[in-house]
Amino acid sequence: MNHDDENELFNRLEADMAGADAQGDVVDLDKARSARSESPDASADPSPDGQPTGSADSGEAGWDDSEPTLVDHCSPTPSGPGLVDRIRDSKRLDVIPGWMKSVAEFKDGLKWLAGHAGHTVAFHAVRVPFLYVPKLISRSPRGLVNTLGMVGRWAVDAEGEPLRQAEARRENSELYLKLSKQRDRRVRLRALLTILGALFVLGAALFLVFGAQPLTQVIATVVGVLGLGVLGAPADAPLATRAVIKTEVQKLTSDIVVKAMASIGIGQIASAVAKGQDGIKFASPITREGPGWRADIDLPLGVTVADVADRRARLASGLRRPLGCVWVDADPNEHEGRLILWVGDRDLSKTGKVKWQLADAKRHDIFMRNPFGIDPRGRDQSVPMIQHNVLVGSLPGQGKTSAVRVLACGAALDPSVELWLHENKGTGDLDALECVSHRFVSGIDDDSIKYAADSLKLLREEVMRRAKAIKMLPRDLCPDKRITRQIADKRSLKLWPLLAVFDECQNLFAHPKYGKQAGEDAEFIIKLGRALGVMLILATQRPDKDSLPTGISGNVSIRYCLKVAGQIENDMILGTSSYKNGVRATQFRPEIDAGNGYLAGATTLPVVVRAAYLDTSDTEKIAQRALTLRKAAGTLSGIALGQDTEAVKGPSYDLLADVAAVVPVSEERVWNERIAGRLADLRPEVYGGWKGENVTSALKPHGIKTTGVAGMTDDGDRTTRRGIVRADLTKAIAERDENRGAA
């Protein structure tokens, strides 16, 4: 609407008001109501364009107010979905439980069952000769007395004596005489049977003493004594002790959940319970899931999962369970009021150290998800690495460095990954991985900070180089313009995965001289490098705007937040509004919950994860396996080769490692000309154009002599040519590494 239209509308309204004032009409409300009741169906006919047309008395607005519009009037609506549609939309439960479909969970269950049975058998086997047998022998005299007493009472019908005495006290002579006659008949028969049994036992005893073999006598004595020992056991002193003491945990029931939910201070639930209602609805029966119980709950209208998460401590109190046993989650497949309540048998903090799944693995593929830890339900959780950047934050001493170790070791077990490690705390937490790193620094001084800042500058240049390189690749090799396993394996392209770790990055980004530029470089790498195979892992114990620029925290895709102090730190790591949505790392208890944190970005919804633990010894073992892999693949470079990466120009390589990479263990002898061809495929920029003579001259300084090697040509002719023995190559590598270690 322009200015002229506004003036025209204003003038029309002014004229209408003036006309109404001139007429000075006063409306009689009683007459208006009676007129409306007399003609309830009076209404203006709709105009052709669908707008109401008023009468002359209704003014220029054209509205007919003879019939009010009822905003809550129920107009006919089509019927809802049919029976088939409702059934189709319903959720089907699994025919086979999830733990049976998971090979890992099934094996874990069988392993636990076998261990439990083995422990029980071993526990009792040790106690049989030293505890159970002596106890039975000591109880056998009492067992003999008990046996004779039971036989005597049975023979004289002692069990019927109380009834007979009761009838005698009531002076019911007729019934008493009947019971006495019945007792006499029983005693005569039982006395006869007792005498016959006694004669049989006496005969068997005489036979065992005078006529049986010694082995039979021993067996009979053992069976008799042990049997009497069993009969002589007191009721309050069982023979065997328990091999496993069960931790009795109260079963989670709907009544317990309703009472606990009513006690957490949500008005809608409390008021409904006060009126005799449940206040909540159970979407499905409470079931056993992992080491705990799961309840799917529909909250009252207007109540969200975040509201319950805010009162998790009260809920744990209402359930009479430790805080680390009670976890609330939202269901990503349902509405915002669907709550998944999981109550564990044991506090997550008491789970102990979680063993990393790759702790004993020979190698790993960086393009696969990296195992990271377990959630409260005991399910394995993993983190994707390629095309992602990771931010880890917490207060000091909460397990941040251990989480970084897990991610770095996963990358180290892939020999194609180039590692740049920067530990700006100076405690040497990542020193074990120096032997496989291209760039490495550990320190908090200005030189170490400058080294880390220079790494970010070099990474920025590397991202720009890779962007140009990947743009030139043919579409059939790189259709999505992203690094793949196939591209990473082509060493000549120099597009292998590159992982850079910056532990205690707040010391870098907050540095007065290098911090600003380092923050800009890191933000550039995070935004553009993920598709080009460049990944950053940033860890900080001071997440604020000065030590962690917002451009970095806002663009990281995967976040892991352990215990933090407040809402601001929580949202700096996990993202804006995380605290408001109930994802609160502030709820973790200092030291008690060390190692527990919220993992966001790796799954559909943030999930609590207890990270796997790697100590220095475990990290060193993994680093040695990674070093062996890199030697075999010929991918060692930079610091790992003892080179100063600041001064390295052009490609860096290790001739012996490269030859070992192209000569498999199964090939004991190989021609030099074939080695030259394979080296050219491995590093064309270094070995392009090499022939057998080049290999001979290059290996001679290392003490590897060439000799005549018999083999088959490509045409099928058998001949002898110059070559090497792989054992000589392996010996030369071992001697060089030994001399380097001594130096």
C-alpha positions in Angstrom: 0.0 0.0 0.0 1.5 3.3 -1.1 1.2 6.8 0.5 -1.8 7.9 -1.7 -3.8 4.7 -0.8 -3.2 5.3 2.9 -4.5 8.9 2.6 -7.6 7.8 0.7 -8.4 5.1 3.3 -8.0 7.6 6.1 -10.3 10.1 4.5 -13.0 7.4 4.0 -12.8 6.4 7.6 -13.1 10.1 8.7 -16.2 10.5 6.5 -17.9 7.5 8.0 -17.3 8.7 11.5 -18.6 12.1 10.7 -21.8 10.6 9.2 -22.4 8.5 12.2 -22.0 11.6 14.5 -24.4 13.6 12.3 -27.2 11.0 12.5 -26.6 10.5 16.2 -28.5 7.1 16.1 -28.7 5.2 19.4 -29.1 1.4 19.1 -31.6 -0.3 21.3 -29.9 -3.6 22.2 -33.1 -5.3 23.4 -34.8 -4.7 20.1 -31.8 -5.8 18.2 -31.7 -9.1 20.1 -35.4 -9.8 19.6 -35.1 -9.0 15.9 -32.2 -11.4 15.6 -34.1 -14.2 17.4 -37.1 -13.7 15.1 -35.0 -14.2 11.9 -32.0 -16.4 12.8 -31.4 -17.5 9.3 -31.3 -14.0 7.8 -28.0 -13.5 6.0 -26.7 -11.7 3.0 -26.4 -13.6 -0.2 -22.8 -14.1 -1.2 -21.5 -12.2 -4.1 -20.1 -13.9 -7.1 -16.5 -13.4 -5.9 -17.3 -15.1 -2.6 -17.5 -11.8 -0.4 -20.6 -10.9 1.5 -22.7 -8.0 0.1 -24.3 -5.8 2.6 -27.6 -3.7 2.4 -27.7 0.0 2.1 -27.9 0.5 5.8 -24.8 -1.5 6.4 -22.4 1.3 5.2 -19.7 1.2 2.6 -17.9 -1.6 4.4 -20.4 -4.1 2.9 -20.7 -6.4 6.0 -24.0 -7.9 7.1 -23.9 -8.2 10.9 -27.4 -9.7 11.2 -25.8 -13.1 12.2 -22.7 -13.3 14.4 -19.8 -15.6 13.3 -19.2 -18.4 15.8 -15.5 -19.1 16.0 -16.0 -22.4 17.8 -18.8 -23.6 15.6 -18.2 -27.3 14.7 -18.5 -27.7 11.0 -18.8 -31.2 9.5 -15.4 -32.7 8.9 -14.4 -35.9 7.1 -13.9 -39.0 9.2 -10.5 -40.0 10.4 -8.2 -42.7 9.1 -9.8 -46.1 8.7 -8.9 -49.2 10.5 -6.4 -50.4 7.9 -4.6 -47.0 8.0 -4.4 -47.0 11.8 -3.0 -50.5 11.7 -0.5 -49.5 9.0 0.7 -46.6 11.0 1.2 -48.6 14.2 4.7 -49.6 15.3 5.6 -53.2 15.0 7.8 -54.8 17.6 10.8 -56.9 16.6 10.0 -60.6 16.2 13.6 -61.5 17.3 15.0 -59.4 20.1 17.7 -57.0 19.1 20.4 -58.7 21.2 19.9 -61.9 19.3 20.3 -60.1 15.9 23.5 -58.4 17.0 26.4 -60.8 16.6 28.5 -58.8 19.1 25.8 -58.7 21.8 25.1 -62.4 21.3 28.7 -63.4 21.6 29.1 -61.1 24.6 26.1 -62.8 26.3 27.4 -66.3 25.6 30.8 -65.2 26.9 29.3 -63.9 30.1 27.2 -67.1 30.6 30.2 -69.3 30.0 32.2 -67.3 32.5 29.5 -67.3 35.1 29.0 -71.1 34.8 32.8 -71.7 34.9 33.2 -69.6 38.0 30.4 -71.4 39.8 31.8 -74.8 39.0 35.3 -73.8 40.1 34.0 -72.2 43.3 32.3 -75.3 44.5 34.9 -77.7 43.2 37.6 -76.1 45.4 35.3 -76.3 48.5 34.1 -79.9 48.0 37.1 -81.7 49.6 38.0 -79.1 52.1 34.7 -77.8 53.3 31.6 -79.7 52.1 32.8 -83.3 52.8 34.1 -82.5 56.4 30.9 -80.7 57.1 28.8 -83.6 56.0 30.9 -86.0 58.1 30.4 -83.9 61.2 26.7 -83.8 60.6 26.2 -87.5 60.0 25.6 -88.5 63.7 22.8 -85.9 63.9 21.5 -87.2 60.6 21.3 -90.7 62.1 19.4 -89.5 65.1 17.0 -87.5 62.8 16.5 -90.6 60.6 15.7 -92.9 63.6 13.4 -90.2 65.1 11.4 -89.9 61.8 11.0 -93.7 61.5 9.9 -94.0 65.1 7.3 -91.2 64.8 6.0 -92.7 61.6 5.7 -96.1 63.2 3.6 -95.0 66.1 1.5 -92.5 64.0 2.8 -89.5 66.0 1.4 -87.1 63.4 -2.2 -87.9 64.3 -1.7 -87.4 68.1 -2.6 -83.7 68.2 -5.9 -84.4 66.4 -6.8 -87.1 68.8 -5.9 -85.0 71.9 -8.0 -82.2 70.5 -11.1 -84.4 70.2 -10.5 -85.7 73.7 -10.5 -82.2 75.1 -13.8 -81.4 73.3 -15.2 -84.7 74.9 -16.2 -86.0 71.5 -16.0 -89.6 72.5 -17.4 -91.0 69.3 -14.9 -89.3 67.0 -12.1 -90.0 69.4 -12.9 -93.7 69.4 -12.9 -93.7 65.5 -9.5 -92.0 65.5 -8.1 -94.4 68.0 -9.2 -97.4 66.0 -7.7 -95.9 62.9 -4.4 -95.2 64.8 -4.3 -98.9 66.0 -4.6 -100.2 62.4 -1.9 -97.9 61.2 0.5 -98.8 64.0 0.1 -102.5 63.5 0.9 -102.1 59.7 3.7 -99.6 60.2 5.3 -101.6 63.0 5.4 -104.7 60.7 6.9 -102.7 57.9 9.4 -101.1 60.3 10.5 -104.5 61.6 10.9 -105.9 58.1 12.9 -102.8 57.1 15.1 -103.1 60.1 15.8 -106.8 59.3 16.6 -105.8 55.7 19.0 -103.0 56.8 20.6 -105.4 59.3 21.1 -108.0 56.6 22.6 -105.5 54.2 24.9 -104.2 56.9 26.1 -107.8 57.8 26.7 -108.5 54.0 28.7 -105.3 53.6 30.8 -106.0 56.7 31.5 -109.7 56.0 30.7 -110.5 52.4 31.3 -107.4 50.2 34.4 -106.4 48.4 36.5 -103.6 50.0 35.7 -101.1 47.3 32.0 -101.8 47.8 32.4 -101.3 51.5 34.1 -97.9 51.0 31.5 -96.7 48.5 28.6 -97.8 50.8 30.2 -96.1 53.8 30.8 -92.9 51.9 27.3 -92.8 50.6 25.8 -93.6 54.0 27.8 -91.1 55.9 27.3 -88.3 53.3 23.6 -89.2 53.1 23.2 -89.0 56.9 25.2 -85.7 56.8 22.6 -84.2 54.4 19.8 -85.4 56.6 21.5 -83.8 59.6 21.9 -80.3 58.1 20.1 -77.6 60.2 17.5 -75.6 58.4 19.3 -72.3 58.9 22.8 -73.6 57.8 22.9 -74.9 54.2 25.8 -77.0 53.1 27.0 -74.9 50.1 27.7 -71.2 50.1 26.8 -69.0 47.2 29.4 -68.6 44.4 27.8 -65.4 43.2 26.1 -62.8 45.4 23.4 -61.2 43.3 22.9 -57.5 43.5 19.2 -57.3 44.1 17.7 -54.3 42.2 14.1 -53.5 42.5 12.1 -54.2 39.3 10.9 -51.1 37.6 7.1 -51.0 37.6 4.5 -48.5 36.4 3.5 -47.7 39.9 7.0 -46.8 40.9 7.5 -44.7 37.7 4.2 -42.8 38.3 5.0 -42.0 41.9 8.5 -40.8 40.9 7.3 -38.7 38.1 4.7 -37.1 40.4 7.4 -36.1 42.8 9.7 -34.1 40.4 7.7 -30.9 40.5 5.9 -30.8 37.2 2.4 -29.3 37.8 0.5 -31.2 35.1 1.7 -34.5 36.4 1.2 -33.7 40.1 -2.3 -32.4 39.6 -3.4 -35.4 37.6 -2.0 -37.8 40.2 -3.8 -35.8 43.0 -7.1 -36.5 41.1 -6.4 -40.2 41.1 -5.0 -40.3 37.6 -1.6 -41.5 36.5 -0.5 -38.2 34.9 1.5 -40.0 32.3 0.8 -42.7 29.8 3.0 -45.7 28.9 3.4 -46.1 25.2 4.5 -49.7 25.6 5.1 -52.1 28.5 8.2 -51.6 30.6 10.8 -54.0 29.3 14.3 -55.2 30.1 16.9 -53.6 27.9 20.6 -54.3 28.5 21.6 -54.0 32.1 18.5 -52.1 33.1 14.8 -51.3 32.5 13.3 -49.2 29.8 10.0 -47.3 29.9 8.5 -45.4 27.0 6.3 -42.6 28.4 4.0 -40.1 26.8 4.2 -36.9 28.9 1.2 -34.6 29.5 0.4 -32.0 26.9 2.9 -29.1 26.9 5.5 -31.0 28.9 8.8 -31.9 27.0 11.6 -34.2 27.6 13.8 -31.2 28.5 11.5 -30.4 31.4 12.1 -33.9 32.9 15.8 -33.8 32.1 16.0 -30.6 34.2 14.7 -32.6 37.2 16.8 -35.7 36.7 18.1 -35.6 40.2 14.6 -35.4 41.7 13.6 -38.3 39.4 16.5 -40.4 40.7 15.4 -39.6 44.2 11.8 -40.7 43.5 13.0 -43.9 42.0 15.4 -44.5 44.9 18.3 -45.1 42.5 21.7 -43.4 42.2 21.9 -40.5 39.8 24.2 -42.4 37.5 21.5 -45.1 37.0 18.7 -42.8 35.8 18.9 -41.5 32.2 16.2 -39.7 30.2 16.2 -39.4 26.4 13.9 -38.2 23.6 12.7 -40.5 20.9 13.7 -39.1 17.5 11.0 -41.0 15.8 8.2 -39.6 17.9 6.8 -36.2 19.2 8.6 -33.9 21.7 6.6 -35.4 24.6 7.8 -39.0 24.2 10.2 -39.8 27.0 12.5 -42.8 27.1 13.3 -43.5 30.7 16.2 -46.0 31.2 17.0 -47.1 34.8 20.2 -49.1 35.0 21.2 -51.7 37.5 24.5 -50.1 38.2 25.8 -46.5 38.2 27.6 -45.6 34.9 30.5 -44.1 36.9 31.1 -47.5 38.5 31.4 -49.3 35.2 35.1 -49.0 35.5 37.6 -48.4 32.6 36.0 -49.1 29.3 38.3 -51.2 27.0 38.7 -49.7 23.6 37.5 -52.1 20.8 40.7 -51.5 18.7 43.1 -51.9 21.6 44.2 -55.2 20.2 43.4 -54.6 16.5 46.1 -54.9 13.9 44.8 -52.0 11.8 41.8 -49.7 11.2 40.3 -47.9 8.2 39.8 -44.2 8.8 36.9 -44.2 6.4 35.0 -46.5 8.9 33.6 -45.2 12.2 36.1 -45.1 15.0 35.0 -46.9 18.2 34.7 -44.4 21.0 33.0 -45.8 24.1 29.7 -47.1 25.5 26.4 -45.5 26.4 24.6 -46.1 29.8 22.8 -49.1 28.3 26.1 -50.7 27.4 25.8 -50.2 23.7 29.0 -49.4 21.7 29.2 -45.9 20.4 31.5 -44.8 17.5 32.5 -41.6 15.8 32.8 -40.9 12.0 36.2 -39.3 11.2 36.3 -38.6 7.5 34.5 -35.3 6.5 34.2 -34.3 10.2 35.9 -32.2 12.8 35.8 -32.9 16.5 35.6 -30.5 19.5 36.3 -31.9 23.0 35.8 -29.8 26.1 35.6 -30.2 29.8 37.0 -29.0 33.1 40.5 -30.2 34.0 40.8 -33.8 35.1 37.5 -35.1 33.6 39.0 -37.4 30.9 39.4 -35.0 27.9 42.9 -36.2 27.0 41.9 -39.8 27.1 39.1 -39.1 24.6 41.6 -37.4 22.3 44.0 -40.4 22.6 41.2 -42.7 21.4 40.5 -40.7 18.3 44.2 -40.2 17.5 45.0 -43.9 18.0 42.2 -44.8 15.7 43.7 -42.7 13.0 47.2 -44.0 13.7 46.1 -47.6 13.0 45.4 -46.5 9.4 48.8 -46.3 7.7 47.5 -43.9 5.0 46.7 -41.2 7.5 49.2 -38.4 8.1 49.3 -37.2 11.7 50.0 -33.7 13.0 50.0 -33.7 16.8 50.2 -30.6 18.9 49.9 -31.0 22.7 50.1 -27.5 24.1 50.1 -28.5 27.7 53.6 -29.8 28.0 52.8 -32.9 30.0 53.7 -35.4 27.2 50.2 -37.0 27.0 50.7 -37.7 23.3 54.4 -38.4 23.2 53.8 -42.1 22.5 52.5 -41.2 19.0 55.5 -39.1 18.0 57.0 -42.0 16.2 54.2 -42.0 13.7 53.7 -38.3 13.4 54.6 -36.0 10.4 54.6 -32.9 12.7 54.7 -33.1 16.5 55.1 -30.7 19.4 54.6 -30.9 23.1 55.0 -27.7 25.2 53.3 -24.5 26.4 56.2 -22.1 25.6 56.1 -19.5 22.9 58.1 -21.6 20.5 55.6 -24.5 20.9 52.7 -22.2 20.4 54.3 -20.7 17.2 54.9 -24.3 15.9 51.2 -25.1 16.3 50.2 -21.8 14.7 52.6 -22.5 11.8 50.9 -25.9 11.4 47.5 -24.2 10.9 49.1 -21.9 8.4 50.5 -24.9 6.5 47.2 -26.7 6.8 45.4 -23.8 5.2 47.8 -23.9 2.3 47.4 -27.6 2.1 43.6 -27.2 1.9 43.9 -24.7 -1.0 46.3 -27.1 -2.8 44.0 -30.0 -2.4 41.0 -28.0 -3.6 42.8 -27.4 -6.9 44.0 -31.0 -7.1 40.6 -32.5 -6.5 39.1 -30.1 -9.1 41.3 -31.6 -11.8 40.4 -35.2 -11.0 38.2 -36.9 -13.6 34.6 -37.3 -12.7 34.7 -41.1 -12.8 37.4 -41.2 -10.2 35.9 -38.4 -8.0 32.2 -37.9 -8.8 31.4 -36.1 -5.5 34.6 -34.0 -5.3 35.4 -35.6 -2.0 38.3 -37.8 -0.8 37.5 -41.5 -0.9 39.4 -44.7 0.0 40.3 -45.2 -3.7 41.7 -41.7 -4.0 43.6 -41.9 -0.7 45.3 -45.1 -1.7 46.8 -43.4 -4.8 49.9 -41.9 -3.2 50.8 -40.1 -6.3 47.8 -37.8 -5.9 49.0 -36.7 -2.4 45.4 -36.7 -1.2 45.7 -39.1 1.7 43.8 -38.3 4.9 45.4 -35.8 7.2 44.5 -35.6 10.9 45.7 -32.6 13.0 45.2 -32.7 16.8 45.4 -29.5 18.9 45.2 -30.5 22.6 44.7 -27.5 25.0 44.0 -25.3 22.0 42.9 -22.5 24.3 46.6 -21.8 24.9 47.0 -21.3 21.1 43.9 -19.3 20.3 44.2 -17.0 23.3 47.9 -16.2 22.6 48.4 -12.5 22.2 50.7 -12.8 19.2 49.6 -15.9 17.3 46.1 -16.5 18.5 44.1 -14.3 16.1 45.6 -15.6 12.9 45.5 -19.2 14.3 41.8 -18.8 14.9 41.2 -17.6 11.4 43.2 -20.4 9.8 41.4 -23.0 11.9 38.0 -21.6 10.9 39.0 -21.7 7.3 40.2 -25.4 7.6 37.1 -26.5 9.4 34.8 -24.9 6.8 36.6 -26.2 3.6 38.9 -29.0 4.6 36.5 -31.7 5.7 35.6 -32.7 2.1 39.3 -32.7 1.2 40.5 -35.2 3.8 41.8 -32.7 6.3 40.4 -33.2 9.8 40.9 -31.2 13.0 40.5 -32.4 16.6 40.4 -29.6 19.1 40.4 -30.1 22.8 40.0 -27.3 25.4 39.4 -26.9 29.1 38.4 -23.2 28.8 35.5 -22.9 26.3 34.9 -19.2 26.0 34.8 -16.6 23.2 38.4 -15.6 23.7 40.0 -19.1 23.9 37.6 -20.7 21.4 36.5 -18.4 18.6 32.8 -18.7 17.7 33.6 -19.3 14.1 35.3 -22.6 15.2 32.7 -23.7 17.8 29.8 -23.0 15.4 31.1 -25.0 12.5 32.5 -28.2 14.2 30.3 -31.2 13.3 31.0 -33.6 16.2 31.2 -32.5 19.8 32.1 -34.3 23.0 31.5 -32.4 26.3 32.4 -33.8 29.6 31.8 -32.0 32.9 31.6 -28.2 32.5 30.9 -25.5 35.0 27.9 -23.7 33.5 25.4 -23.0 30.7 27.7 -20.8 28.7 30.5 -23.4 28.6 27.9 -26.1 27.9 26.5 -24.3 24.8 30.0 -23.3 23.6 30.9 -27.0 23.2 27.5 -28.7 22.4 26.0 -25.8 20.4 23.5 -23.0 21.1 20.4 -23.9 23.0 21.7 -27.3 24.0 21.3 -26.5 27.7 17.8 -25.3 27.1 16.9 -28.5 25.3 18.1 -30.6 28.2 21.5 -31.6 26.9 23.4 -30.5 30.0 27.0 -31.6 30.7 26.7 -29.6 33.9 24.8 -32.5 35.5 28.0 -34.7 35.6 29.6 -35.0 39.0 33.2 -33.8 39.3 35.7 -36.8 39.4 32.9 -39.3 40.1 31.7 -39.0 36.5 35.1 -38.5 34.9 35.0 -40.0 31.5 31.3 -39.5 31.0 30.2 -36.9 28.5 27.6 -35.9 25.9 28.4 -36.9 22.4 26.6 -34.8 19.8 26.8 -35.0 16.0 27.9 -38.7 15.8 24.3 -39.9 16.3 20.8 -38.6 15.5 20.4 -37.1 19.0 23.1 -36.3 21.6 23.8 -39.3 23.8 25.7 -39.8 27.0 28.9 -41.8 26.4 31.6 -43.1 28.7 34.7 -42.9 26.6 37.2 -45.7 26.3 40.3 -45.4 28.4 43.9 -45.7 27.0 46.7 -45.2 29.4 50.3 -44.5 28.4 51.3 -48.1 28.2 48.3 -49.0 25.9 49.0 -46.0 23.7 52.6 -47.0 23.3 51.6 -50.5 22.2 49.2 -49.1 19.6 51.8 -46.7 18.4 54.3 -49.5 17.8 51.7 -51.4 15.7 51.0 -48.2 13.8 54.8 -47.7 13.2 55.1 -51.3 11.8 52.1 -50.6 9.5 53.7 -47.4 8.2 57.0 -49.0 7.6 55.4 -51.8 5.6 53.3 -49.3 3.6 56.1 -46.8 3.2 54.1 -43.9 4.6 56.4 -42.6 7.3 57.4 -39.0 6.9 58.5 -35.8 8.7 59.2 -36.2 12.4 58.7 -40.0 12.2 61.8 -40.1 9.8 63.8 -37.8 11.9 63.3 -34.9 9.5 62.7 -31.3 10.3 59.4 -30.6 8.7 60.0 -26.9 8.6 63.0 -27.4 6.2 61.5 -30.3 4.1 61.1 -29.2 0.5 59.3 -31.5 -1.9 58.2 -35.0 -1.3 59.8 -37.0 1.6 60.3 -40.7 1.3 62.2 -43.7 2.8 63.7 -45.8 0.0 64.0 -49.0 2.1 60.5 -48.6 3.5 59.2 -48.1 -0.1 61.0 -51.1 -1.4 59.6 -53.2 1.5 56.1 -51.9 0.7 56.3 -53.1 -3.0 57.9 -56.4 -2.2 55.5 -58.6 -0.3 56.6 -61.1 2.4 55.5 -64.0 0.1 58.1 -62.9 -2.5 61.5 -64.1 -1.2 63.4 -63.0 -4.4 62.5 -60.3 -6.9 64.1 -58.7 -10.0 65.3 -55.2 -9.7 63.5 -54.1 -12.8 60.2 -55.2 -11.3 61.0 -53.2 -8.2 61.6 -50.2 -10.3 58.2 -50.5 -12.0 56.4 -50.9 -8.7 58.2 -48.0 -7.1 57.2 -45.8 -10.1 53.6 -46.7 -9.4 54.0 -46.0 -5.7 55.7 -42.6 -6.0 55.9 -41.5 -9.7 57.2 -38.0 -8.7 60.2 -39.7 -7.1 60.8 -43.0 -8.9 59.4 -42.1 -12.3 61.7 -43.4 -15.1 63.7 -45.7 -12.8 65.1 -48.9 -14.2 66.7 -51.9 -12.6 70.1 -50.2 -12.6 68.8 -47.3 -10.5 67.5 -49.8 -7.9 70.9 -51.5 -7.8 72.8 -48.3 -7.3 70.3 -46.9 -4.8 70.4 -50.0 -2.5 74.1 -50.5 -2.6 74.9 -47.8 0.0 72.5 -49.6 2.4 74.5 -52.9 2.1 72.0 -54.7 0.0 73.8 -56.7 -2.7 72.2 -57.8 -5.9 72.4 -61.4 -7.1 71.1 -63.6 -9.8 67.4 -64.4 -9.4 65.6 -67.0 -11.5 62.1 -66.1 -12.6 59.4 -66.1 -15.3 59.0 -63.2 -17.7 55.7 -61.8 -18.8 56.0 -63.9 -22.0 56.4 -67.1 -20.0 60.1 -67.6 -20.6 62.2 -68.7 -17.7 65.4 -66.8 -17.2 67.8 -65.3 -14.5 68.2 -61.6 -13.9 69.6 -59.2 -11.3 67.6 -59.0 -8.2 67.6 -58.9 -4.4 66.7 -61.2 -1.5 64.0 -59.8 0.7 65.7 -61.1 3.8 68.7 -58.8 3.1 66.3 -55.9 2.8 64.6 -56.7 6.1 68.0 -57.1 7.8 69.2 -53.7 6.5 66.0 -52.0 7.8 66.4 -53.6 11.2 70.1 -52.5 11.5 69.2 -48.9 10.4 66.4 -48.6 13.0 68.6 -50.0 15.7 71.4 -47.5 14.9 68.9 -44.7 14.8 67.5 -45.7 18.2 70.9 -45.8 19.7 71.7 -42.4 18.4 
